[in-house]
Amino acid sequence: MYKLKNNLTFRFAVLFVLVLSLFAGSQTQVSGNSADPPTTGFEDREGESRTTHEEELAFLETISNASDRMTYSIVGESVEGRPIHLVRVGYPEPPSDEAISEDSSILVIGSQHGNEPAGREMALQLLRDLAFTEDPDLLDQLSDTTVMFIPSANPDGIEADIRANSLGIDPNRDHINLMATETRVMAQVLQDFKPEITIDAHEGPSTPNNPGQIPRLELSWPRNLNVDEELRDLNVEMIEDYVFPAIEAAGYDTDVYGSPGGAGGGDQTIMRNMLGLRHGVAMLIETFNSTPEARVELQLQAVHEVLEFHRERQDDVTAVVTEAPSRKEAAGESQSDPFYFGGADWDPPAEEDIIHPHACGYLINSAQAEQIEQHIELFSLETEKVSEHGVFVSMAQPMMTVIPLLLDERSASNEVIGKPLNDCSDPGSEEPPPLPPEPSPPAQYATDFSTNEFGEQPAGWTQYWHDSNWTVKEDPRRLHHFVDNNGNRRALTWDEVGDAGHVKGDVEVSGLVRASNTGDTLLQIAFHISDDGDTENAYYLDARKPGAGSRPNQVRIAKYQNGQHRALAGTELPFTVEEDTWYRVVLQREGDMLQAKMWPNGEEEPEAWMVQTYDTSFDQGRVGMSHFTSGAVNEWAFFGVGTGGEEAPRPPADILDSDPVVDKTDLQHRVDHIYAANLNEEDYTADSWQALQDALSQAKDVLDDPEVTQTTVDNALRSLNNAFDGLEESITASEIKVLVEQFEEEGAFANEEAPRALTLHLTAIGHYENQEEAEKVVRHLEGGFKDLLHYQHDNNLISDEAYDTLMDQADILILQWQ
């Protein structure tokens, strides 16, 4: 078998030999048209830093000028306008693109994830080596197989050293929906050239340089169950019988990436799976450990093993890649094979994720066909107009592998919901899905709530999801929202906007808002809010306070989908977000792009959007405000909406120019609520009970003070809410004893002795509790009961659930007695 030691390490013509630190003694002759082939910035700095964007551009141009074997062109641009290059290497020169698409080719893709530089550095070095090599085996291979490269698939992410692109989209989770510019460029290359083998190069989490570590190579193949079986078998053979043995023989660790579980699944959004669904052989590379140079060299060796496999098995590769589309087309026509919406080749799918027999085709309406026009083009889907508004997509075609993933209601990645047909003899006689409503026409709406009745929920507004406390208040006139202790998401939407409150398509919302007692999230202004009562869907802008989790002091675009929250994109704000401060916010949808900005009231509106992202989950619904944090208060002095491409009106500059009136309503309401609860002191720990009494006393003083400020009132409300929420129920040894008995009945203990020993300790502790001997109680808990729990857990005598619960209860009791 051809090895790296016979092929790789002469870097700089016959005049120079580079001795690699990891593969000592290995070498490749390089010559070609240049006596001194160029080096990358990464090589020049011995792996201390990655090749810069400018260095890459110069590197490609230098090779192109020095070697007839290499050409390159810009096949697309990133969101921020950086070029995405396709490099072609052949011998004696690359054939035309038309010839490449009809003949044999291999594609290497580097750095889909911008913070994983090893794949890009490998691609740059390899394309240079192939452009100048004099190795006869490689030259023979290059004479009939073009090796292509996209060295930097995510140039914006590379420049920013982030995983995603500049809009926050992970390119390697976008190969079915194709939302990102960069992903569509890759899809176009795959569509135009149909490479027989594609290598997608990544690396594991970055680690400090540690030459003592053994580099580890993890690989994977397309694991989606809808991939042609013969294609997958050959793919597995390439990795397990060719690449792994060679890497292991060189003394390095190998493993199959990500399985079982995690990223090793059959997710159709991931490139390695989509490559199989496109009927190509694929290999995902992940390198770990050691130094950046070692990870790059390990990737180089892995790719050379793939080149060797292709040389030895080219006829087999060509045959399986050529025949797989026909086999899938035949299976789609006969409905003979199941179709899978889940599972992987190592992970049996759930029964509900299997369709057998699958539909013979899908009927969509003309508007849906227009919506997925780019998918039809980039996946080469065959469609047929069968009625005035009906478009038929048959499963009897090579790319049937992606059709249900795009069109079926059960797919997690569907773009539209088509109508599955079990009889495709006359699809034109079937009624297609109804046409969607027309996009909302251009219109503008604005309110400062001055026409709404004081003390009531504003007329013409409707609550959704859960009831809440929405009230119009004075000085300034504003919509006041207090989230009670029931939590849960709640929304208020404006019935006047669009068609009875319903907006489709492009929309922009603006608001003037301040918040208090909010926890981490200050506000939410939203559109495309679901109104069917059964789902909680919406896109929304929110603002996060300093110190809030992993994304502090940010403005974000997020969504609820079927009640699940997901942050889509966010950016740190150029000012510090504070409570009790008025802010202006704008959220816009334009096509599939979502954009947002936020700035303090009184300052100029930023010209540029602060955060942008793409999403296609839904494009219609209501507009309004939402929130969920118990005790939070949001106050809206203005709300504006623009539909059909119109800008949302902005608040007047002088909207808040009036003397404020202090509002104590919420504080009084909270005090009354707590007293009405008739709480018993003996039910709570002494410290938490005293904290509540102190907060109540403070609240009474504030309510009685005629000179108090609104900030003081709001702070008193916040303290009272925190104290009430912080009440801790007291506990006794007897109550813990009951828990032990319950766990024993549930079979949480391995034998009868384990719960009996715990019970003896609790009995003794209960005796001391009655005598109020605090030191003895704590000593028995720390040195007896908890030590015994540790022993039982270490020796598998108690279940994890019982152990965790009893330890928590013991800690609470210790705190009570300390």
C-alpha positions in Angstrom: 0.0 0.0 0.0 1.2 3.5 -0.8 2.3 5.3 2.3 3.1 8.9 3.3 6.7 7.9 3.9 7.0 7.2 0.1 5.2 10.4 -0.9 4.9 13.4 1.2 7.7 15.3 2.8 10.0 16.8 0.2 8.4 20.3 0.3 10.7 22.5 -1.6 11.8 20.9 -4.8 14.8 18.5 -5.3 17.0 21.2 -3.5 15.3 20.8 -0.1 14.1 18.1 2.2 11.9 18.9 5.1 12.2 16.4 7.9 8.8 16.2 9.6 8.9 15.9 13.4 6.2 13.3 13.5 7.0 11.3 10.4 10.8 11.2 10.5 12.3 9.7 7.4 9.2 10.1 5.3 9.6 12.1 2.1 8.0 13.1 -1.2 9.8 14.4 -4.3 8.5 17.8 -5.5 9.5 19.5 -8.6 7.2 20.7 -11.4 7.7 24.1 -13.0 9.3 25.8 -9.9 12.6 25.3 -8.2 11.2 26.6 -4.9 7.5 25.9 -4.2 5.9 28.4 -1.8 5.1 27.7 1.8 2.1 28.7 3.9 2.2 31.2 6.7 1.5 28.3 9.1 4.6 26.5 7.9 6.7 29.6 8.0 5.8 30.1 11.6 6.2 26.4 12.4 2.6 26.0 13.5 2.5 28.9 15.9 -0.3 30.6 14.0 -2.6 29.8 11.1 -2.2 31.1 7.6 -3.9 34.5 7.2 -6.5 35.3 4.6 -4.0 37.5 2.7 -1.3 34.8 2.9 -3.7 32.3 1.4 -4.6 34.6 -1.5 -0.9 35.1 -2.3 -0.1 31.4 -1.8 -2.8 30.3 -4.4 -1.7 33.0 -6.9 1.9 32.0 -6.6 1.2 28.3 -7.2 -1.1 29.1 -10.1 1.7 31.1 -11.7 4.4 28.6 -11.1 2.6 25.3 -11.9 0.5 24.5 -15.0 -1.1 21.7 -13.0 -3.1 24.0 -10.8 -5.9 26.5 -11.6 -8.3 28.2 -9.2 -11.3 30.4 -9.4 -13.8 32.1 -7.1 -17.0 30.0 -7.0 -18.7 32.2 -4.4 -18.4 34.7 -1.6 -19.0 34.6 2.1 -21.6 36.7 3.8 -18.9 39.4 4.4 -17.7 39.2 0.8 -14.6 37.1 1.2 -13.9 34.8 -1.8 -14.5 31.1 -1.7 -12.0 29.4 -4.0 -12.2 26.1 -5.9 -8.7 24.8 -6.7 -8.3 22.2 -9.5 -5.1 20.1 -9.8 -4.5 17.7 -12.7 -1.7 16.5 -14.9 -0.3 17.8 -17.1 -2.9 20.4 -16.5 -6.5 20.3 -15.1 -9.2 19.6 -17.7 -12.1 21.9 -18.3 -14.8 22.0 -15.8 -17.1 20.2 -18.2 -14.6 17.4 -18.5 -14.1 17.2 -14.8 -17.9 16.9 -14.2 -17.9 13.9 -16.6 -14.8 12.2 -15.4 -13.2 11.1 -12.1 -12.6 13.7 -9.4 -11.9 13.9 -5.7 -12.8 17.0 -3.5 -11.1 18.1 -0.3 -13.0 20.7 1.9 -11.1 22.5 4.6 -12.4 24.4 7.7 -16.2 24.4 7.4 -15.8 25.4 11.1 -13.7 28.5 11.2 -12.1 27.7 14.5 -10.7 24.3 13.3 -7.8 25.4 11.1 -6.1 22.0 10.6 -8.2 21.1 7.6 -7.5 24.3 5.8 -3.7 24.0 6.4 -3.8 20.4 5.2 -5.7 21.4 2.0 -3.2 24.2 1.2 -0.2 22.1 1.8 -1.6 19.1 -0.2 -2.7 21.1 -3.2 0.9 22.6 -3.3 2.5 19.2 -3.0 0.4 17.8 -5.8 1.1 20.8 -8.0 4.8 20.2 -7.8 5.2 16.4 -7.1 7.3 14.2 -9.4 6.0 11.0 -7.8 5.1 8.8 -10.8 2.1 7.2 -9.0 0.6 10.6 -8.2 1.2 11.9 -11.7 -0.4 8.9 -13.2 -3.4 9.4 -10.9 -3.6 13.1 -11.6 -3.7 12.4 -15.4 -7.1 10.9 -15.1 -8.5 12.1 -11.8 -8.7 15.8 -10.9 -8.2 16.6 -7.3 -10.1 19.7 -6.2 -10.0 21.8 -3.1 -12.1 24.3 -1.3 -9.4 25.2 1.2 -11.5 27.8 3.2 -15.1 26.8 3.1 -16.0 29.4 5.9 -13.6 32.3 5.4 -15.6 34.7 7.7 -15.5 32.1 10.5 -11.8 31.6 9.9 -11.1 35.3 10.1 -13.1 35.6 13.3 -11.9 32.3 14.7 -15.4 31.1 15.3 -17.2 27.8 14.5 -20.1 29.3 12.6 -20.3 31.8 9.7 -20.8 35.6 10.4 -24.5 35.1 10.7 -24.2 32.4 13.4 -25.1 29.5 11.1 -23.1 26.4 11.5 -22.3 25.4 7.9 -21.9 21.7 8.8 -25.5 21.7 10.1 -26.9 23.3 7.0 -26.5 20.8 4.1 -30.2 20.1 3.7 -31.7 23.5 4.4 -29.0 25.5 2.6 -29.6 28.7 4.5 -26.0 29.9 4.5 -24.3 31.5 1.5 -21.2 29.3 2.2 -23.2 26.1 2.3 -24.9 26.9 -1.0 -21.5 27.4 -2.6 -20.4 24.0 -1.5 -23.7 22.5 -2.7 -23.2 24.1 -6.1 -19.7 22.6 -6.4 -21.0 19.1 -5.4 -23.9 19.5 -7.9 -21.7 20.7 -10.8 -18.8 18.3 -10.4 -20.2 15.2 -8.6 -16.8 14.1 -7.1 -16.4 10.4 -6.5 -14.8 11.0 -3.1 -15.2 14.0 -0.8 -13.1 14.6 2.3 -14.5 17.0 4.9 -11.6 18.0 7.2 -12.2 19.1 10.8 -10.4 18.8 14.1 -11.3 18.3 17.8 -11.2 21.0 20.4 -8.0 23.0 20.3 -5.4 22.0 23.0 -2.1 23.6 24.0 0.9 22.4 22.2 1.9 19.1 23.8 4.4 17.2 21.7 4.3 14.3 24.2 0.7 13.5 23.3 0.0 10.8 20.7 -2.0 12.3 17.8 -5.4 10.7 17.3 -7.3 10.4 14.1 -11.0 9.8 14.1 -12.9 9.2 10.9 -16.5 8.6 9.9 -18.5 7.8 6.8 -22.1 8.6 5.7 -24.3 7.0 8.4 -27.7 8.1 7.3 -29.8 5.0 6.7 -31.1 6.3 3.3 -27.6 6.1 1.8 -27.2 3.3 -0.8 -25.9 0.2 1.0 -23.3 -0.7 -1.6 -21.9 2.8 -1.5 -21.8 2.7 2.3 -20.1 -0.7 2.4 -17.3 0.6 0.0 -17.0 3.7 2.1 -16.6 1.7 5.3 -14.0 -0.5 3.6 -12.0 2.5 2.6 -11.8 3.8 6.1 -11.5 0.6 8.1 -9.4 -1.5 5.7 -7.1 1.2 4.2 -6.9 4.4 6.2 -7.0 3.1 9.8 -4.4 0.3 9.3 -1.9 2.6 7.8 -2.3 5.2 10.5 -2.1 2.6 13.2 1.0 1.1 11.6 2.6 4.5 11.9 2.0 4.4 15.7 -1.0 6.7 16.0 -4.4 6.3 17.6 -7.5 5.8 15.5 -11.2 5.6 16.2 -14.6 5.9 14.5 -15.8 9.4 15.2 -18.8 10.2 17.3 -20.5 6.8 17.7 -22.4 5.7 19.5 -24.3 8.8 20.0 -23.7 12.5 19.4 -22.2 13.7 16.1 -21.9 10.1 14.9 -25.6 9.9 14.0 -27.5 10.0 10.7 -28.4 13.7 10.8 -29.1 14.8 7.2 -27.9 18.3 7.9 -24.3 17.2 8.3 -22.0 17.2 5.3 -20.7 13.6 5.6 -24.3 12.3 5.6 -25.4 14.5 2.8 -22.4 13.4 0.7 -23.7 9.9 0.9 -27.2 11.0 0.1 -25.7 12.6 -3.0 -24.3 9.2 -3.9 -20.6 9.9 -3.3 -18.0 8.3 -1.1 -17.2 10.5 1.8 -14.8 10.7 4.8 -15.0 13.0 7.8 -11.6 13.8 9.4 -11.2 14.8 13.0 -7.8 15.0 14.5 -7.0 15.4 18.2 -4.1 15.9 20.7 -0.4 16.9 20.2 0.5 20.0 18.3 -1.2 21.9 15.5 1.6 20.7 13.1 1.0 17.1 14.2 -2.7 17.4 13.5 -2.1 18.8 10.1 0.4 16.1 9.2 -1.9 13.4 10.4 -4.7 14.8 8.2 -2.2 14.8 5.3 -1.4 11.1 5.8 -5.1 10.2 6.0 -5.8 12.0 2.7 -2.9 10.3 1.0 -4.3 6.9 2.1 -7.6 7.9 0.4 -5.7 8.8 -2.8 -4.0 5.3 -2.6 -7.4 3.7 -2.1 -8.7 5.5 -5.1 -5.7 4.4 -7.2 -6.1 0.7 -6.2 -9.9 0.6 -6.4 -10.9 3.3 -8.9 -13.0 0.9 -11.0 -15.0 -0.1 -7.9 -15.4 3.4 -6.8 -16.5 4.6 -10.2 -18.9 1.7 -10.5 -20.6 2.1 -7.1 -20.9 5.9 -7.5 -22.3 5.6 -10.9 -24.8 2.8 -10.1 -26.0 4.1 -6.7 -28.3 6.8 -8.2 -30.0 4.2 -10.5 -30.5 1.8 -7.6 -32.1 4.6 -5.5 -34.3 5.7 -8.4 -35.5 2.1 -8.9 -36.2 1.7 -5.1 -38.1 5.0 -5.2 -40.3 3.8 -8.0 -41.0 0.3 -6.6 -41.3 1.7 -3.0 -39.4 -1.5 -2.0 -37.1 0.0 0.7 -38.1 1.8 3.8 -37.4 5.5 4.2 -35.9 6.6 7.5 -36.3 9.9 9.5 -34.0 8.8 12.2 -31.4 6.3 13.3 -28.0 5.5 11.8 -26.1 2.5 10.5 -25.2 1.7 14.1 -28.4 3.0 15.8 -31.7 1.3 15.0 -34.4 3.9 14.3 -37.5 4.3 16.3 -40.5 2.7 14.8 -42.2 6.0 14.1 -39.2 7.1 12.1 -39.6 4.3 9.5 -41.9 4.6 6.5 -42.5 1.4 4.8 -43.7 1.6 2.1 -42.8 5.2 1.6 -44.8 7.5 -0.6 -44.4 7.2 -4.3 -44.2 11.0 -4.5 -45.2 14.3 -3.0 -47.6 16.9 -4.3 -46.8 20.5 -3.5 -48.4 23.7 -4.6 -46.8 26.2 -6.9 -45.9 28.6 -4.1 -44.1 25.8 -2.3 -42.2 24.9 -5.4 -41.1 28.5 -5.7 -40.1 28.5 -2.1 -37.8 25.5 -2.6 -36.5 26.6 -6.0 -32.9 26.6 -4.8 -33.2 23.1 -3.3 -34.7 21.9 -6.6 -31.7 23.3 -8.4 -28.9 22.3 -6.0 -30.2 18.8 -5.5 -31.2 18.2 -9.2 -34.7 17.4 -8.2 -37.1 16.6 -11.0 -40.5 18.2 -10.7 -43.6 18.2 -12.9 -46.5 20.7 -13.0 -49.6 18.5 -13.0 -52.4 21.0 -12.4 -53.0 24.8 -12.1 -51.4 24.9 -8.7 -50.1 21.4 -8.3 -46.4 20.4 -8.7 -45.5 16.7 -8.4 -42.2 15.5 -7.1 -41.8 11.8 -7.8 -39.7 9.4 -5.6 -38.7 7.6 -8.8 -35.5 9.7 -9.3 -31.9 9.5 -8.1 -32.2 12.2 -5.5 -35.2 10.5 -3.8 -32.8 10.3 -0.8 -33.6 13.9 0.1 -37.2 14.4 -1.1 -39.0 13.3 2.1 -36.4 15.1 4.2 -37.4 18.3 2.4 -41.1 17.7 1.9 -42.5 15.4 4.6 -44.3 16.6 7.7 -42.4 14.1 9.8 -39.0 15.3 8.8 -37.1 17.5 11.3 -35.6 19.5 8.4 -38.5 20.0 6.0 -38.6 23.1 4.0 -42.3 22.8 3.1 -45.0 20.3 3.9 -46.1 18.4 0.9 -48.9 15.9 0.4 -47.5 12.3 0.3 -49.1 10.1 -2.4 -49.4 6.4 -2.3 -50.9 6.2 -5.9 -48.9 8.3 -8.4 -50.8 7.1 -11.5 -52.5 10.5 -11.9 -51.1 13.1 -9.5 -52.9 15.9 -11.4 -56.2 14.6 -10.1 -55.2 15.1 -6.5 -55.8 18.4 -4.7 -52.5 20.0 -3.8 -51.9 21.6 -0.4 -53.7 24.9 -0.2 -51.9 28.0 -1.4 -50.5 30.1 1.5 -52.0 33.5 2.2 -50.5 36.3 0.3 -47.8 38.3 2.0 -49.1 41.2 4.1 -49.3 44.4 2.0 -47.2 47.4 2.9 -48.6 49.2 5.9 -47.4 51.0 9.1 -48.9 50.9 12.6 -48.0 52.7 15.8 -49.3 53.3 19.3 -48.2 55.0 22.4 -51.2 53.6 24.3 -52.6 57.1 24.9 -56.0 56.1 23.5 -56.3 53.0 25.7 -58.2 53.1 29.0 -56.1 53.5 32.1 -55.9 50.5 34.5 -57.1 48.0 31.9 -55.6 45.7 29.3 -55.4 47.7 26.0 -58.4 47.2 23.8 -57.7 45.5 20.5 -54.9 43.4 21.9 -55.1 39.6 22.6 -53.2 37.4 25.0 -51.8 34.1 23.8 -50.2 31.0 25.4 -50.8 31.9 29.1 -52.8 34.7 30.8 -50.8 37.5 32.3 -51.0 41.0 33.8 -51.1 43.5 31.0 -52.2 47.0 32.2 -52.1 50.5 30.8 -50.6 53.0 33.2 -50.1 56.8 33.4 -47.1 59.1 33.5 -45.8 58.2 31.1 -48.7 56.5 29.5 -47.3 53.0 29.0 -48.2 49.3 28.8 -47.2 47.6 32.0 -46.5 43.8 32.1 -46.0 42.0 35.4 -45.2 38.3 35.2 -46.8 36.5 38.1 -45.4 33.4 39.9 -46.9 30.9 37.5 -44.0 31.6 35.1 -44.6 30.1 31.6 -44.4 32.1 28.3 -47.1 34.6 27.7 -47.6 37.0 24.8 -49.8 40.0 24.0 -50.5 40.7 20.3 -52.0 43.6 18.4 -55.2 42.7 16.6 -55.2 45.7 14.3 -52.0 44.7 12.4 -52.3 42.9 9.1 -55.2 40.6 8.6 -57.0 40.6 12.0 -53.6 40.5 13.7 -52.1 38.0 11.4 -48.9 39.0 9.4 -47.2 37.0 6.7 -43.8 37.5 5.2 -41.6 40.6 5.7 -42.3 42.5 9.0 -40.5 44.9 11.2 -41.4 45.8 14.9 -40.1 48.5 17.0 -40.5 49.5 20.7 -39.5 51.7 23.5 -39.2 49.6 26.7 -37.7 49.5 30.2 -37.5 46.5 32.5 -37.1 45.7 36.2 -36.8 42.6 38.4 -36.1 40.6 35.2 -33.5 38.1 36.1 -31.2 37.5 33.1 -33.5 38.5 30.3 -34.9 42.0 30.2 -37.4 42.0 27.4 -38.9 40.2 24.4 -40.4 41.9 21.3 -41.7 39.4 18.8 -43.4 38.5 15.5 -44.8 35.5 13.8 -46.3 34.5 17.2 -48.5 31.4 16.8 -52.2 31.8 17.5 -53.5 28.3 17.3 -53.4 27.6 21.0 -51.5 24.3 20.8 -48.1 25.6 19.9 -45.7 28.3 21.1 -43.9 29.6 18.1 -42.3 33.1 17.6 -39.2 34.9 16.6 -38.1 37.5 19.1 -35.5 40.0 20.2 -34.3 39.8 23.7 -31.6 41.6 25.8 -29.4 39.8 28.3 -27.9 41.6 31.4 -24.2 41.6 32.3 -23.3 38.3 34.0 -26.2 36.4 32.4 -24.9 32.9 31.6 -22.6 32.3 28.7 -24.1 35.3 26.7 -24.0 38.4 28.9 -24.8 42.0 27.9 -26.1 40.9 24.6 -28.9 41.6 22.2 -30.1 38.4 20.7 -32.4 37.0 18.1 -34.1 33.8 19.3 -37.1 31.7 18.6 -39.7 29.5 20.3 -40.5 26.5 18.2 -43.1 24.1 19.6 -42.4 25.6 23.0 -38.7 25.1 22.8 -36.3 28.0 23.1 -33.3 28.4 20.8 -31.0 31.4 20.5 -30.2 31.9 16.8 -27.6 34.7 17.1 -26.4 37.4 19.4 -23.8 40.1 19.8 -22.3 42.0 22.7 -23.8 45.5 23.1 -21.6 48.6 23.0 -23.2 49.8 26.2 -24.1 48.2 29.6 -27.6 46.9 29.8 -29.3 48.1 33.0 -32.8 47.8 34.5 -35.0 50.8 34.9 -33.6 52.3 31.7 -35.5 53.1 28.5 -34.2 51.4 25.4 -35.3 51.4 21.8 -35.4 48.1 20.0 -36.1 47.0 16.4 -36.5 43.5 15.0 -36.9 42.8 11.3 -37.6 40.0 8.9 -36.6 40.4 5.3 -37.0 37.2 3.3 -35.3 34.5 5.4 -33.0 37.0 7.1 -33.7 38.2 10.7 -32.0 41.4 11.9 -32.1 43.3 15.1 -30.6 46.4 16.9 -31.0 48.0 20.3 -29.8 51.4 21.7 -30.5 53.6 24.7 -33.3 56.1 24.4 -32.0 59.6 23.6 -29.1 58.3 21.4 -29.0 58.1 17.6 -30.2 54.9 16.0 -27.3 52.8 14.8 -27.2 52.7 11.0 -26.2 49.0 10.8 -28.0 46.0 12.2 -26.2 44.7 15.3 -27.1 41.0 14.8 -28.3 39.0 11.8 -29.2 35.4 11.1 -31.2 33.2 8.8 -34.1 30.9 9.7 -37.0 29.4 7.8 -39.0 27.7 10.5 -42.1 29.8 10.0 -43.1 33.0 8.2 -46.5 34.1 9.5 -48.2 34.8 12.8 -49.0 37.7 15.1 -46.9 40.6 16.4 -46.4 41.8 20.0 -44.5 41.4 23.2 -43.7 38.4 25.4 -41.9 37.3 28.6 -41.7 34.5 31.0 -39.6 35.3 34.1 -41.7 35.3 37.3 -41.7 38.7 39.0 -40.4 40.5 35.9 -41.8 43.9 34.8 -41.6 45.2 31.3 -43.1 48.6 30.4 -43.7 49.6 26.8 -44.1 53.4 26.0 -44.3 52.8 22.3 -44.9 49.9 19.8 -44.6 50.2 16.0 -45.1 47.7 13.1 -44.2 47.8 9.5 -45.4 45.1 7.0 -44.8 44.3 3.4 -41.3 45.9 3.4 -42.3 49.1 5.3 -40.2 50.4 8.2 -41.8 50.2 11.6 -42.5 53.7 12.9 -40.1 54.9 15.6 -41.1 56.6 18.9 -41.1 60.4 18.9 -38.0 61.9 20.5 -40.1 63.7 23.2 -42.4 60.8 24.1 -41.1 60.6 27.7 -40.9 64.3 28.3 -43.2 64.5 31.4 -42.9 64.4 35.2 -43.0 60.8 36.3 -45.6 59.6 38.8 -44.4 56.9 41.2 -46.5 53.7 40.8 -46.7 51.5 43.9 -49.5 49.3 42.6 -47.4 46.2 41.9 -45.6 46.4 45.3 -48.9 46.7 47.1 -50.3 43.8 45.1 -47.3 41.7 46.0 -47.6 42.5 49.7 -51.3 41.6 49.7 -50.7 38.4 47.8 -48.1 37.2 50.4 -50.3 38.0 53.4 -53.2 36.3 51.7 -51.1 33.1 51.4 -51.3 32.6 55.2 -47.8 31.2 55.4 -46.7 29.3 58.6 -43.3 30.1 60.1 -42.7 26.6 61.3 -42.9 25.3 57.7 -39.7 27.2 56.6 -36.1 27.6 57.6 -35.4 30.4 60.1 -33.1 32.3 57.7 -35.4 32.3 54.7 -38.4 33.2 56.9 -36.5 36.1 58.5 -35.4 37.3 55.0 -39.1 37.4 54.0 -40.1 39.4 57.1 -37.3 41.9 56.5 -38.4 42.3 52.9 -42.1 42.8 54.0 -41.0 45.4 56.5 -39.0 47.3 53.9 -42.0 47.1 51.5 -44.3 48.6 54.1 -41.9 51.5 54.7 -41.7 52.2 51.0 -45.5 52.1 50.6 -45.9 54.6 53.5 -43.2 57.0 52.2 -44.8 59.8 50.1 -41.4 61.0 48.8 -40.1 57.7 47.6 -38.8 57.3 44.0 -39.9 54.8 41.4 -36.5 53.1 41.6 -36.9 52.6 45.3 -40.3 51.1 44.8 -39.0 48.8 42.1 -36.1 47.7 44.3 -38.4 46.9 47.1 -40.6 44.8 44.8 -37.5 43.0 43.6 -36.3 42.3 47.1 -39.7 41.1 48.1 -40.0 38.8 45.2 -36.5 37.3 45.8 -37.3 36.7 49.4 -40.6 35.0 48.7 -39.1 32.9 45.9 -36.2 32.1 48.3 -38.3 30.6 51.0 -36.9 27.2 51.9 -39.1 24.5 53.5 -37.7 23.2 56.7 -37.0 19.5 57.1 -36.5 17.0 59.9 -34.7 13.7 60.3 -38.1 12.0 60.5 -39.0 13.3 57.0 -35.7 12.1 55.6 -36.5 8.7 57.2 -39.8 8.6 55.3 -37.8 9.2 52.0 -35.5 6.3 52.8 -38.6 4.0 53.3 -40.1 5.2 50.0 -36.9 4.5 48.1 -36.6 1.1 49.8 -40.2 0.3 48.5 -39.1 1.4 45.0 -36.1 -1.0 45.0 -33.4 1.7 45.2 -31.2 -0.4 47.6 -29.2 -3.5 46.7 -30.0 -5.2 50.1 -32.0 -4.7 53.3 -28.9 -3.7 55.3 -28.3 -0.5 53.3 -31.6 1.3 54.2 -31.6 -0.1 57.8 -28.2 1.4 58.5 -29.4 4.8 57.2 -32.5 4.6 59.3 -30.5 4.0 62.5 -28.6 7.2 62.0 -31.7 9.1 61.3 -33.4 7.8 64.4 -30.4 9.0 66.5 -30.4 12.4 64.8 -34.1 12.7 65.5 -33.5 12.1 69.2 -30.9 14.9 69.3 -33.2 17.2 67.3 -35.8 17.0 70.0 -33.1 17.9 72.6 -31.9 20.8 70.4 -28.2 19.6 70.4 -27.1 21.2 67.2 -23.4 20.0 67.3 -24.4 16.4 67.7 -27.0 16.6 64.8 -24.4 18.0 62.4 -21.8 15.5 63.5 -24.2 12.6 62.9 -25.1 14.0 59.5 -21.6 14.8 58.3 -19.6 11.9 59.9 -22.3 9.3 59.9 -25.3 9.6 57.6 -23.4 11.2 54.6 -20.4 9.0 55.0 -22.6 6.0 54.9 -24.3 7.3 51.8 -20.9 7.8 50.1 -20.0 4.2 51.0 -23.2 2.8 49.7 -22.9 4.7 46.4 -19.3 3.7 45.8 -20.3 0.1 46.3 -23.4 0.2 44.1 -25.7 -0.4 47.1 -28.0 2.6 46.3 -29.4 4.1 43.1 -28.1 7.4 41.8 -31.5 9.0 42.3 -31.8 7.9 45.9 -28.2 9.0 46.6 -28.6 12.4 45.1 -31.9 13.1 46.8 -30.9 12.0 50.3 -27.6 13.9 50.1 -29.5 17.0 49.2 -31.9 16.6 52.0 -29.0 16.0 54.5 -27.3 19.2 53.3 -30.5 21.2 53.9 -30.8 19.8 57.4 -27.2 20.6 58.2 -27.8 24.2 57.1 -30.7 24.4 59.4 -28.7 23.2 62.5 -25.4 25.0 61.8 
